[in-house]
Amino acid sequence: MTDIQRLGIIGAGQMGNGIAHVAAQSGLDVVMLDVKEEALAKALATITKNMDRQVSKATLTEDAKHQALARITTSTDYAAFNTCDMVIEAATEKEELKRAIFKTLVPHLKPEALVASNTSSISITRLAAVTDRPERFIGMHFMNPVPVMKLVEIIRGIATSEDTFQATDTLAKRLGKTTATAEDFPGFIVNRILVPMINEAVYAVYEGVGTVTSIDTGLKLGANHPMGPLELADFIGLDTCLSIMQVLHDGLSDSKYRPCPLLVKYVEAGWYGRKTGRGFYDYTTTPPRPTR
Ligand code: NAD
């Protein structure tokens, strides 16, 4: 079975930096790439801040933190992946962008290296087909925030080999995660169920059924959800939520997956949620203030 010691990560956003964090803490060497130098600097600062929090809670020692941080290198050049055993892509949720990334990536890889996508919804089989190694390509879907959430959803493409599946499952467990296996259909398991619920919550705002506060309080206290659906939407990123709804709508051709026009409008406004400071809540105030 492929033994993964050196891990590449493409995209240093909220997911990429979380994957780098848990991998480095689990003893893997990590190479993180982004198109933007500033995204790499921000990712390293975020990882350091999150590890500092673990140190203050005594779940990580100062020494282990330094060792983990020393295992992470960053680059904007794909040649940095030429010694990696596996590369996980965690760039923006746009199929064309991911396809271009995989085409650029493969000439730099060792022949035996595995490739994974952290996509929330795009077909693993289709992404695998642009590479030279569909049998060594897999979906490895981490949850946000990666250091906290226990699940990794593993998605086999039609050509994914058993060795690739076993190596990925072993890696996820080494990172301290529990795995659930999904077939390669739009949204897989978690987002097929979760994101239409979020979209329905946005419809409830759009149709005036309730305010942002009423809807989030209703689901938190009425259904025992740890976060309300609109709070969660802001946390995931409204751009990502919209992309997933579009993938469900296109891939399953069912009008029940129609993205709510209000969600579309928020994304058009650049109101992506926490990461841009405004979504269904305004994060420039403490505590965040509902915007509707
Ligand atoms: P994000 O916007 O925080 O980060 C995306 C990063 O990708 C940015 O740093 C951007 O600069 C970088 N990027 C864009 N184009 C690139 C390119 N050509 N090459 C390299 N880097 C590039 O987004 P995110 O929330 O981290 O999402 C990343 C992926 O993870 C998406 O596929 C998303 O669907 C998936 N995902 C997100 C969540 C979530 O809750 N946010 C959960 C699971 C999976």
Residues whose N, C-alpha, C, O or C-beta is under 5 A from the ligand:
A	BS01	NAD	I10 G11 A12 G13 Q14 M15 G16 L33 D34 V35 K36 A39 A90 A91 T92 E93 N118 T119 S120 F142 M143 N144 F235 I236 G237 T240
